[in-house]
Amino acid sequence: MSVKGETKEKVRINIREPRHYRVIMHNDDFTPMDFVVEILMDIFHKGGAEAERLMLMVHESGRAAVGAYPLDIAASKVQTALGRARAEGYPFRMTVEEA
């Protein structure tokens, strides 16, 4: 039932996906390859074969993108990985860049 003179208003809600950021792993000459594979499997949830492939890509190319996440998740994963590396005494390096 509509009242004379009543105005209907449409509300439009735009929901956007959050921006994604790439997590970049950088090569160094001190962090063991096994440790890098372990980080990729434990923190970035990569399978064994993919973790090995990414580790070799980092080793051969000097860097590789290991995942893309919303900023807070990317930063959290990097912080966790770097904390683990520091605890082991490795100079492991990772950065986050806009995808």
C-alpha positions in Angstrom: 0.0 0.0 0.0 1.4 3.3 -1.0 0.7 6.7 0.4 0.3 9.6 -2.1 3.4 11.7 -2.2 5.6 8.9 -0.7 9.1 8.8 -2.1 11.0 5.5 -2.4 14.7 5.7 -2.0 17.1 3.1 -3.4 20.2 2.4 -1.4 23.1 1.1 -3.3 25.9 -0.6 -1.5 29.2 -1.3 -3.3 31.2 -3.9 -1.6 34.7 -4.1 -3.0 37.2 -6.9 -2.5 40.2 -5.7 -0.5 43.4 -4.9 -2.4 45.9 -7.7 -2.6 49.6 -7.5 -1.8 52.3 -9.8 -3.0 54.6 -11.4 -0.5 58.1 -11.4 -2.0 60.8 -13.7 -0.7 64.4 -12.6 -1.3 67.5 -14.8 -1.7 70.4 -14.7 0.7 73.5 -16.9 1.0 72.9 -17.9 4.6 69.3 -19.1 5.1 69.2 -22.9 4.5 66.9 -24.1 1.7 65.2 -26.5 4.0 64.2 -23.7 6.3 62.7 -21.7 3.3 60.7 -24.8 2.3 59.5 -25.2 5.8 58.4 -21.6 6.0 56.5 -22.0 2.7 54.7 -25.1 3.9 54.0 -24.0 7.4 53.1 -20.3 7.0 52.1 -20.0 3.4 50.4 -23.5 3.2 52.2 -24.6 0.1 52.5 -28.3 -0.8 55.9 -29.9 -0.8 56.4 -29.8 -4.6 55.3 -26.1 -4.8 57.4 -25.1 -1.8 60.5 -26.7 -3.5 59.7 -25.0 -6.8 59.3 -21.6 -5.1 62.5 -22.0 -3.0 64.5 -22.8 -6.2 62.9 -19.8 -8.0 64.1 -17.6 -5.1 67.5 -19.2 -5.2 68.0 -18.8 -8.9 66.2 -15.5 -9.6 67.0 -13.7 -6.4 63.3 -13.3 -5.5 59.9 -14.7 -6.0 56.3 -13.9 -5.2 55.1 -16.6 -2.8 51.5 -15.4 -2.4 49.0 -12.5 -2.6 46.8 -11.5 0.3 45.0 -8.6 1.8 47.5 -6.3 3.5 46.9 -7.3 7.1 47.3 -11.0 6.3 50.4 -10.5 4.1 52.0 -8.4 6.8 51.1 -11.0 9.5 52.6 -13.9 7.4 55.8 -11.9 6.8 56.1 -11.0 10.5 55.6 -14.6 11.5 58.2 -15.9 9.0 60.8 -13.2 9.8 60.3 -13.9 13.6 61.0 -17.5 13.0 64.1 -16.7 10.9 65.5 -14.3 13.6 64.9 -16.9 16.3 67.1 -19.3 14.2 69.7 -16.6 13.5 69.0 -16.3 9.7 69.1 -13.0 7.8 66.0 -14.1 5.8 64.3 -11.3 4.0 60.7 -10.8 2.8 58.8 -7.8 1.6 55.2 -6.9 0.7 54.3 -5.0 -2.5 51.0 -4.0 -4.0 49.8 -6.6 -6.5 
